[in-house]
Structures are given as structure tokens and as C-alpha cells.
């Protein structure tokens, strides 16, 4: 198993923070694009989930 996936399985901070950061970035990109309505519709909830996830996983052990 690679380092990233083993960090996810073992609930390590680095891997889960990366997932949360990608979710936040994806939500911002979805918010700024003008072409796909469903992406714009779900952009806020995607950003919110990523932010809450980042707050939670920042308490995981290194």
C-alpha cells in the first residue's frame, strides 16, 4: 500500500488534510465556472464539506 492510502486507512492527518483541501478547491472551481448549472448548485455544499472536514481532520494524529 502506498503512503497516501495507508494514511487514509490509519486516519493520519496528512492524507485526510489533502483530501479536504482538494474538496475545498473543487468547490471553489465549481463556484466560479459559468457553464454547468449542477456544479454551481452544489459548489457551496462541496466547499462547506471540505472546510468542516479540514477542521475535523486537523485533530487527527500525525
Contact map, one row per residue, 1 for C-alpha under 8 A:
11101100000000000000000000000000000000000000000000000000000000
11111100000000000000000000000000000000000000000000000000000000
11111110000000000000000000000000000000000000000000000000000000
01111111000000100000000000000000000000000000000000000000000000
11111111100000100000000000000000000000000000000000000000000000
11111111110000000000000000000000000000000000000000000000000000
00111111111111110000000000000000000000000000000000000000000000
00011111111100110000000000000000000000000000000000000000000000
00001111111100000000000000000000000000000000000000000000000000
00000111111100000000000000000000000000000000000000000000000000
00000011111110010000000000000000000000000000000000000000000110
00000011111111110000000000000000000000000000000000000000000111
00000010001111111000000000000000000000000000000000000000111111
00000010000111111100000000000000000000000000000000000000000001
00011011000111111110000000000000000000000000000000000000000000
00000011001111111111000000000000000000000000000000000100100000
00000000000011111111100000000000000000000000000000000100110000
00000000000001111111110000000000000000000000000000000000000000
00000000000000111111111000000000000000000000000000000000000000
00000000000000011111111100000000000000000000000001101100000000
00000000000000001111111110000000000000000000000001100100000000
00000000000000000111111111000000000000000000000001000000000000
00000000000000000011111111100000000000000000011011000000000000
00000000000000000001111111110000000000000000011111100000000000
00000000000000000000111111111000000000000000001000000000000000
00000000000000000000011111111100000000000010011000000000000000
00000000000000000000001111111110000000000111111000000000000000
00000000000000000000000111111111000000000010001000000000000000
00000000000000000000000011111111100000000010000000000000000000
00000000000000000000000001111111100000110110000000000000000000
00000000000000000000000000111111100000110011000000000000000000
00000000000000000000000000011111110000010000000000000000000000
00000000000000000000000000001111111100010000000000000000000000
00000000000000000000000000000001111110010000000000000000000000
00000000000000000000000000000000111110000000000000000000000000
00000000000000000000000000000000111111110000000000000000000000
00000000000000000000000000000000011111111000000000000000000000
00000000000000000000000000000000000111111100000000000000000000
00000000000000000000000000000110000111111110000000000000000000
00000000000000000000000000000111110111111111000000000000000000
00000000000000000000000000000000000011111111000000000000000000
00000000000000000000000000100100000001111111110000000000000000
00000000000000000000000001111110000000111111111000000000000000
00000000000000000000000000100010000000011111111100000000000000
00000000000000000000000000100000000000000111111110000000000000
00000000000000000000001101100000000000000111111111000000000000
00000000000000000000001111110000000000000011111111100000000000
00000000000000000000000100000000000000000001111111110000000000
00000000000000000000001100000000000000000000111111111000000000
00000000000000000001111100000000000000000000011111111100000000
00000000000000000001100100000000000000000000001111111110000000
00000000000000000000000000000000000000000000000111111111000000
00000000000000000001000000000000000000000000000011111111100000
00000000000000011001100000000000000000000000000001111111110000
00000000000000000000000000000000000000000000000000111111111000
00000000000000000000000000000000000000000000000000011111111100
00000000000010011000000000000000000000000000000000001111111100
00000000000010001000000000000000000000000000000000000111111100
00000000000010000000000000000000000000000000000000000011111110
00000000001110000000000000000000000000000000000000000001111111
00000000001110000000000000000000000000000000000000000000001111
00000000000111000000000000000000000000000000000000000000000111
